[in-house]
Amino acid sequence: MTIPTTTKSFIDSLIDYYISEASSYKQFAEEYAPEGGDVAAATFGIIIGCVYSGFLQVYANQKQKPNLSDIQEFRQIIKRRAAQIKKGILDAKV
């Protein structure tokens, strides 16, 4: 695929960071999720949004934009790590 190895490593490190901080993001989601809402799903969305923002920032720092292939590869990285992210969220204590 087309994402440089250093960027892939950066994305993986971001995912690791957000997993380690899942309790903070879970607490945030609990405060803003509607009554009876799916807090784990909201937390997952927040984390993925943060990782995606970091991914886009890497390209912006290089004055580039990710192409369709880059975004598809990013999606595959998230798909590969989704179970770990979800486990981190479910295991997180608030």
C-alpha distances in whole Angstrom, upper triangle without the diagonal:
4,6,9,10,13,12,11,14,16,15,16,19,20,20,22,24,25,25,28,29,29,33,33,31,33,36,35,34,37,39,37,37,39,42,40,37,34,34,31,29,30,29,25,25,26,24,21,22,22,19,18,20,19,15,17,19,17,16,20,21,19,20,17,16,12,11,11,7,7,10,9,7,10,12,11,11,15,15,15,17,20,22,23,23,26,27,28,29,32,33,33,37,38
4,6,9,11,10,10,13,15,14,16,18,19,19,22,24,24,25,28,29,29,33,33,30,33,36,34,33,37,38,37,36,39,42,41,37,35,34,31,29,30,29,26,25,26,23,20,21,21,18,16,18,17,13,14,17,14,13,16,17,15,17,13,13,10,9,10,7,6,10,10,8,10,13,12,12,16,17,17,19,21,24,24,24,27,29,28,30,32,34,34,37,38
4,6,8,6,7,10,11,10,12,15,15,16,18,20,21,22,24,26,26,30,29,27,29,32,31,30,34,35,34,34,37,40,39,35,32,31,29,27,27,26,23,22,23,20,18,18,18,15,13,15,14,10,12,14,11,10,14,15,13,15,12,12,9,10,11,8,6,9,10,7,8,12,11,11,13,16,15,16,19,22,21,21,24,26,26,27,30,31,31,34,35
4,5,5,6,9,10,11,13,14,15,17,19,20,21,23,25,26,27,31,30,28,31,34,32,32,36,37,36,36,39,42,41,38,35,34,31,29,30,28,25,25,25,22,20,20,20,16,16,17,14,12,13,14,11,11,14,14,12,15,13,13,11,13,14,12,9,12,14,11,11,15,14,13,16,18,17,18,21,24,23,23,26,27,27,28,31,32,32,35,36
4,5,5,6,9,10,11,12,14,15,16,18,20,21,23,24,25,29,29,28,30,33,32,32,35,37,36,36,39,42,41,37,34,33,30,29,29,27,25,25,25,22,20,21,20,16,16,18,15,13,15,16,12,13,17,16,15,18,16,17,14,16,17,15,12,15,15,12,12,15,14,12,15,18,16,17,20,22,21,21,25,26,25,27,30,30,30,33,35
4,5,5,6,9,10,10,12,14,15,16,18,20,21,23,24,28,27,26,29,31,30,31,34,35,35,35,39,41,40,37,34,32,30,29,29,26,24,24,24,21,19,20,18,15,16,16,13,11,14,14,10,12,15,14,13,17,15,16,15,17,19,17,13,16,17,14,13,17,16,14,16,19,18,17,20,23,21,21,25,26,24,26,29,29,29,32,33
4,5,5,6,9,10,10,12,14,15,16,18,20,21,22,26,25,24,26,29,28,28,31,33,32,32,35,38,37,34,31,30,27,26,26,24,21,21,20,18,16,17,15,12,12,13,10,8,10,11,7,9,12,12,12,15,13,13,12,14,16,14,11,12,14,11,10,14,14,11,14,17,16,16,18,21,20,19,22,24,23,24,27,28,27,30,31
4,5,5,6,9,10,11,12,14,15,17,18,20,21,24,24,23,25,28,27,27,30,32,31,31,34,37,36,32,29,28,25,24,24,22,20,20,20,17,15,16,15,11,12,14,11,9,12,13,11,12,16,15,15,18,16,16,13,15,16,14,10,12,13,9,8,12,11,8,11,14,12,12,15,18,17,16,20,21,20,22,25,25,25,29,30
4,5,5,6,9,10,10,12,14,15,16,18,20,23,23,22,25,27,27,27,30,32,31,32,35,37,36,33,30,28,25,25,25,23,20,21,20,17,16,18,16,12,14,15,12,11,14,14,12,14,17,16,17,20,18,18,16,19,20,17,14,15,16,13,12,15,14,11,13,16,14,13,16,18,16,16,20,21,19,22,24,24,24,27,29
4,5,5,6,9,10,10,12,14,15,16,18,22,21,20,23,25,24,25,28,29,29,29,33,35,35,32,29,27,24,24,23,21,19,19,18,15,14,15,13,10,11,12,9,8,12,11,9,12,14,14,14,17,17,17,15,18,19,18,14,15,17,14,12,15,15,12,13,16,15,14,16,19,17,16,20,21,19,21,24,24,23,26,27
4,5,5,6,9,10,11,12,14,15,16,20,19,18,20,23,22,22,26,27,26,27,30,32,32,28,25,24,21,20,20,18,15,16,15,12,11,12,10,7,9,10,8,7,10,11,10,12,15,15,16,18,17,16,14,16,17,16,12,12,14,11,8,11,12,8,9,13,12,11,13,16,14,13,17,18,17,18,21,22,21,24,25
4,5,5,6,9,10,11,12,14,15,19,19,18,20,23,23,22,26,27,27,27,31,33,32,28,25,23,20,20,21,18,15,17,16,13,12,14,13,9,11,13,11,10,14,15,13,16,18,18,19,22,20,20,17,19,20,18,15,15,16,13,10,12,12,8,9,12,11,9,12,14,11,11,15,16,14,16,19,19,19,23,24
4,5,5,6,9,10,11,12,14,17,17,17,19,22,22,22,25,27,27,27,31,33,32,29,26,24,21,21,21,18,16,18,16,13,13,15,12,10,13,14,11,11,15,14,13,16,19,18,19,22,21,21,19,22,22,21,18,18,19,16,14,16,16,12,12,15,14,11,14,16,13,12,16,17,14,17,20,19,18,22,23
4,5,5,6,9,10,11,12,15,15,14,17,19,18,19,22,23,23,24,28,30,29,26,23,21,19,19,18,15,14,14,13,9,10,11,9,6,10,10,8,9,13,12,12,15,17,16,18,21,20,19,18,21,21,20,17,16,18,16,13,14,15,12,11,15,14,11,13,15,13,11,15,16,14,15,18,18,17,20,21
4,5,5,6,9,10,10,14,14,13,15,18,18,18,20,22,22,22,26,28,27,24,21,19,16,16,16,13,11,13,12,8,8,11,9,7,10,12,10,11,14,15,15,17,19,20,21,23,22,21,19,21,21,20,17,16,17,15,12,13,13,10,9,12,11,8,10,12,9,8,11,12,10,12,15,15,15,18,19
4,6,5,6,9,10,13,14,14,15,18,18,19,21,23,24,24,28,29,28,25,22,20,17,18,18,15,13,15,14,11,12,14,12,10,14,15,13,14,18,18,17,20,22,22,23,26,25,24,22,25,25,23,20,20,20,18,15,16,16,12,12,14,13,10,11,12,9,8,12,12,10,12,15,14,14,17,18
4,5,5,6,9,12,12,12,14,16,16,17,20,21,22,23,26,28,28,25,22,19,17,18,18,14,13,15,13,10,12,14,11,10,13,14,12,14,17,16,16,20,21,21,23,25,25,24,23,25,26,25,22,21,22,20,17,18,19,15,14,17,16,13,14,15,12,10,14,14,11,12,16,15,13,16,17
4,5,5,6,9,9,8,11,13,13,14,16,18,19,19,23,25,24,21,19,16,14,14,14,10,10,12,10,6,9,11,8,8,12,13,12,14,16,16,17,20,21,21,24,26,25,24,22,25,25,24,21,20,21,20,16,17,18,15,13,15,15,12,12,13,11,8,11,12,9,9,13,13,11,14,15
4,5,5,8,10,9,11,13,14,14,17,19,20,20,23,24,23,21,18,15,12,14,14,10,10,13,11,8,11,13,12,11,14,16,15,16,19,20,20,23,24,25,27,29,28,26,24,27,26,26,23,21,22,20,17,17,18,15,12,15,14,10,10,11,8,6,9,9,5,7,10,10,9,12,14
4,6,8,9,10,11,14,15,16,18,20,21,21,25,26,25,23,20,17,15,17,17,13,13,16,14,11,14,16,14,13,17,18,16,18,21,21,21,25,26,26,28,30,30,29,27,30,30,29,26,24,25,23,20,21,21,18,16,18,17,14,14,14,11,9,12,11,7,9,12,10,9,11,13
4,6,6,7,9,10,11,13,15,16,18,18,22,23,23,21,19,15,14,16,15,11,12,14,12,10,13,14,12,13,16,17,16,18,21,20,21,24,25,25,28,30,29,28,27,30,30,29,26,25,26,24,21,21,22,19,17,19,19,16,15,16,13,11,12,12,9,9,12,11,8,10,11
4,5,5,6,8,10,10,12,14,15,16,19,20,20,17,15,12,10,12,11,8,9,12,10,8,11,13,12,13,16,17,17,19,21,21,23,25,26,27,29,31,30,29,27,29,29,29,26,24,25,24,20,20,21,18,16,18,18,14,13,13,11,8,9,10,6,5,9,9,6,9,9
4,5,5,6,9,10,10,12,14,15,18,19,18,17,15,11,10,13,12,9,11,14,12,11,15,16,15,16,19,20,20,22,24,24,26,29,29,29,32,34,33,32,30,33,32,32,30,27,28,27,24,24,25,22,19,21,21,18,16,16,14,12,12,12,8,7,9,8,5,6,5
4,5,5,6,9,10,11,13,14,18,19,19,17,16,12,12,14,13,9,12,14,11,11,14,15,13,15,18,18,18,21,23,22,24,27,27,27,30,32,32,30,29,32,32,32,29,27,28,28,24,24,25,23,20,22,23,19,18,19,17,14,14,15,11,10,12,12,9,9,7
4,5,5,6,9,10,11,12,16,17,17,15,13,10,10,11,9,6,9,10,7,7,11,12,10,13,15,15,16,19,20,20,22,25,25,26,29,30,29,28,27,29,29,29,26,24,25,25,21,21,23,21,17,20,21,17,16,17,15,12,12,14,11,9,12,13,9,11,9
4,5,5,6,9,10,10,14,15,14,12,11,7,7,9,8,5,9,10,9,9,13,14,13,15,18,18,19,22,23,24,26,28,28,29,32,33,32,30,29,31,31,31,29,26,27,27,23,22,24,22,18,20,21,18,16,16,15,12,11,12,10,7,9,10,8,8,7
4,5,5,6,9,10,13,14,14,13,12,9,10,13,10,8,12,13,11,12,16,16,16,18,20,20,21,24,25,25,28,30,30,31,34,35,34,33,32,34,34,34,32,29,30,30,26,25,27,25,22,24,25,22,19,20,19,15,15,16,13,10,12,13,9,9,6
4,5,5,7,9,12,14,15,13,13,9,11,12,9,8,12,12,9,11,14,14,13,16,18,18,19,22,23,23,26,28,27,28,32,32,32,30,29,32,31,32,30,27,28,29,25,24,26,25,21,23,25,22,20,21,20,16,16,17,15,12,14,16,12,12,10
4,5,5,6,9,11,12,9,9,6,8,9,6,6,9,9,8,10,13,13,13,16,18,18,20,22,23,24,26,28,28,29,32,33,32,30,29,31,30,31,29,26,27,27,24,22,25,23,20,21,23,20,18,19,18,15,14,16,14,11,13,15,12,13,11
4,6,5,8,9,10,8,9,6,9,11,8,8,12,13,12,14,17,17,17,20,21,22,23,26,27,27,30,32,32,33,36,36,36,34,32,34,34,35,32,29,30,31,27,26,28,26,23,24,26,23,20,21,20,17,15,17,16,12,13,15,12,12,9
4,6,8,10,12,11,12,9,12,14,11,11,15,15,13,15,18,18,18,21,22,22,24,27,27,27,30,32,32,33,36,36,36,34,33,35,35,36,34,31,32,32,29,28,30,29,25,27,29,26,23,24,23,20,19,20,19,15,17,18,15,15,11
4,6,9,11,9,11,9,12,12,9,10,14,13,11,15,17,16,17,20,21,20,23,25,25,26,29,30,30,31,34,34,34,32,31,33,32,34,32,28,30,31,27,26,29,28,24,25,28,25,22,24,23,20,19,21,20,16,18,20,17,17,14
4,6,8,6,7,6,10,10,7,9,12,12,12,15,16,16,18,20,21,21,24,26,26,27,30,31,31,33,36,36,35,32,31,33,32,33,31,28,29,30,27,25,27,27,23,24,26,24,21,22,22,19,17,19,19,15,16,19,17,17,14
4,6,5,8,9,13,12,10,13,16,15,15,18,20,19,21,24,24,25,27,29,29,30,33,34,34,36,39,39,38,35,34,35,34,36,34,31,31,33,30,27,30,30,26,26,29,27,24,24,25,22,20,22,22,18,18,21,20,20,17
4,5,9,10,13,14,12,15,18,17,18,21,22,22,24,26,27,28,30,32,32,34,36,38,38,39,42,42,41,38,37,39,37,39,37,33,34,35,32,30,32,32,28,28,31,28,25,25,26,23,21,23,23,19,18,21,20,19,17
4,7,8,11,12,12,14,16,17,18,20,22,22,24,26,27,28,30,32,32,34,36,38,38,40,42,42,41,38,37,38,36,37,36,33,33,34,31,29,30,30,26,26,29,27,23,23,24,21,19,20,21,17,16,19,18,18,17
4,6,9,9,8,11,13,13,14,17,18,18,20,23,23,24,27,28,29,30,33,34,34,36,39,39,37,35,33,34,33,34,32,29,29,30,27,25,27,27,23,23,26,24,20,20,22,19,16,18,19,15,15,18,17,18,16
4,6,5,6,9,10,11,12,14,16,17,19,20,21,23,25,26,27,29,31,32,33,35,37,37,36,33,31,32,30,31,30,27,26,27,25,22,24,24,20,20,22,20,16,17,18,15,12,15,15,12,12,15,15,16,15
4,5,5,6,8,10,10,12,14,15,16,18,20,21,23,24,26,27,29,31,31,33,35,36,35,32,30,32,30,31,29,26,27,27,24,22,24,23,19,20,22,19,16,16,17,14,11,13,13,9,10,13,12,13,12
4,5,5,6,9,10,11,12,14,15,16,18,20,21,22,24,26,27,29,30,32,34,35,33,31,29,30,29,29,27,24,24,24,21,19,21,20,16,16,18,15,12,12,13,10,7,10,10,6,7,10,10,12,12
4,5,5,6,9,10,10,12,14,15,16,18,20,21,22,24,26,27,28,30,32,33,31,28,26,27,26,26,25,21,21,22,19,17,19,18,14,15,17,15,11,12,14,11,8,12,12,9,10,14,13,16,15
4,5,5,6,9,10,10,12,14,15,16,19,20,21,22,25,26,27,28,31,31,30,27,26,27,26,27,25,22,22,23,20,18,20,19,16,17,19,17,14,15,16,12,11,14,14,10,12,15,14,16,15
4,5,5,6,9,10,11,12,14,15,17,18,20,21,23,25,26,27,29,30,29,27,25,27,26,27,24,21,22,22,19,18,19,18,14,16,18,15,12,13,13,10,9,12,10,7,10,12,11,13,12
4,5,5,6,8,10,11,12,14,15,16,18,20,21,23,24,26,28,29,27,25,23,24,23,23,21,18,19,19,16,14,16,15,11,12,14,12,9,10,11,7,7,10,10,7,10,13,12,15,15
4,5,5,6,9,10,10,12,14,15,16,18,20,21,22,24,26,27,25,22,21,22,21,22,20,17,18,18,15,13,16,15,11,13,16,14,11,13,14,10,10,14,13,11,14,16,15,18,17
4,6,5,6,9,10,11,12,14,15,16,19,20,21,22,25,25,24,22,21,23,22,23,21,18,19,20,16,15,18,16,13,15,18,15,13,15,15,11,12,15,13,11,14,16,15,17,16
4,5,5,6,9,10,11,12,14,15,17,19,20,21,23,24,23,21,20,22,22,22,19,17,18,18,14,14,16,14,11,13,15,12,11,13,12,8,10,13,11,10,13,15,13,16,16
4,5,5,6,8,10,10,12,14,15,17,18,20,22,23,21,19,17,19,18,18,16,13,14,14,11,10,12,11,8,11,13,11,9,12,12,9,11,14,13,12,15,17,16,19,19
4,5,5,6,9,10,10,12,14,16,16,18,20,21,19,17,16,18,18,19,16,13,15,16,12,12,15,14,11,14,16,14,13,16,16,13,14,17,16,15,18,20,19,21,20
4,5,5,6,9,10,10,13,15,15,16,19,20,19,17,16,19,19,20,17,15,17,17,13,14,16,14,12,15,17,15,14,17,16,13,15,18,15,15,18,20,18,20,20
4,5,5,6,9,10,11,13,14,15,17,19,18,16,14,17,17,17,14,12,14,14,10,11,13,11,9,13,14,12,12,15,14,11,14,17,15,15,18,20,18,21,21
4,5,5,6,9,10,11,12,14,16,17,15,13,11,14,14,15,12,9,12,12,8,9,12,11,9,13,15,13,13,17,17,14,16,19,18,18,21,23,21,24,24
4,5,5,6,9,10,10,12,14,15,14,12,12,15,16,17,14,12,15,15,12,13,16,14,13,17,18,17,17,20,19,16,19,22,20,19,23,24,23,25,25
4,5,5,6,9,10,10,13,14,14,13,12,16,17,17,14,13,16,15,11,14,16,14,13,17,18,16,17,20,19,16,19,22,19,20,23,24,22,25,25
4,5,5,7,9,10,12,13,12,10,9,12,13,14,10,9,12,11,8,11,13,11,11,15,16,15,16,20,19,17,20,22,21,21,24,25,24,27,27
4,5,5,6,9,10,10,9,8,7,11,13,14,10,10,13,13,10,13,16,14,14,18,19,18,19,23,22,20,22,25,24,23,27,28,27,30,29
4,5,5,6,9,9,10,9,10,14,16,17,13,13,17,16,13,16,19,17,17,20,21,20,21,25,23,21,24,26,24,24,28,29,27,30,29
4,6,5,7,9,9,9,9,13,16,16,12,13,16,15,12,16,18,16,16,20,20,20,21,25,23,21,25,27,25,25,29,30,28,31,31
4,5,5,6,5,6,6,10,13,14,10,11,15,14,13,16,18,17,18,21,22,21,23,26,25,24,27,29,27,28,31,32,31,34,34
4,5,5,5,7,9,12,16,17,14,14,18,17,16,18,21,20,20,23,25,24,25,29,28,25,28,31,29,29,33,34,32,35,34
4,5,8,10,12,15,18,19,16,17,20,19,17,21,23,21,22,25,26,25,26,30,28,26,29,32,29,30,34,34,32,35,34
4,5,9,11,14,17,17,14,16,19,18,17,21,22,21,22,26,26,26,27,31,30,28,31,33,31,32,36,36,35,38,37
4,7,10,13,17,18,15,16,20,20,18,21,24,23,24,27,28,28,29,32,32,30,33,35,33,34,37,38,37,39,39
4,7,9,13,14,12,13,16,16,16,19,21,20,21,24,25,25,27,30,30,28,31,33,32,32,36,37,36,39,38
4,6,10,11,9,10,13,14,13,16,18,18,19,22,23,23,24,28,28,26,29,31,30,30,34,35,34,37,37
4,7,8,6,6,10,10,10,12,15,15,16,18,20,20,21,25,25,23,26,29,28,28,31,33,32,35,35
4,5,5,6,9,10,11,13,14,16,17,18,20,21,22,26,26,25,27,30,30,30,33,35,34,38,38
4,5,5,6,9,10,11,12,14,15,16,18,20,21,24,25,24,26,29,29,29,32,34,34,37,37
4,5,5,6,9,10,11,12,14,15,16,19,20,23,24,23,25,28,28,29,31,33,33,37,37
4,5,5,6,9,10,11,12,14,15,17,18,21,22,21,23,26,26,26,29,31,31,34,35
4,5,5,6,9,10,11,12,14,15,16,20,20,19,21,24,24,24,27,29,29,32,32
4,5,5,6,9,10,10,12,14,15,18,20,19,21,23,24,24,27,29,29,32,33
4,5,5,6,9,10,11,13,14,17,18,18,20,22,23,23,26,27,28,31,32
4,5,5,6,9,10,11,12,16,16,15,17,20,20,20,23,25,25,28,29
4,5,5,6,9,10,10,14,15,14,16,18,19,19,22,24,24,27,28
4,5,5,6,9,10,13,14,14,16,18,19,20,22,24,24,28,29
4,5,5,6,8,11,12,12,14,16,16,18,20,21,22,26,27
4,5,5,6,9,10,9,11,14,14,15,17,19,19,23,24
4,5,5,8,10,10,11,14,15,16,17,19,20,24,25
4,6,7,9,10,12,13,14,16,18,19,20,24,26
4,6,5,6,9,10,11,13,15,16,17,20,22
4,5,5,6,9,10,11,12,14,15,19,21
4,5,5,6,9,10,10,12,14,18,20
4,5,5,6,9,10,10,12,16,18
4,5,5,6,9,10,11,14,16
4,5,5,6,9,10,13,15
4,5,5,6,8,12,14
4,6,5,6,10,12
4,5,5,9,10
4,6,8,10
4,6,10
4,6
4
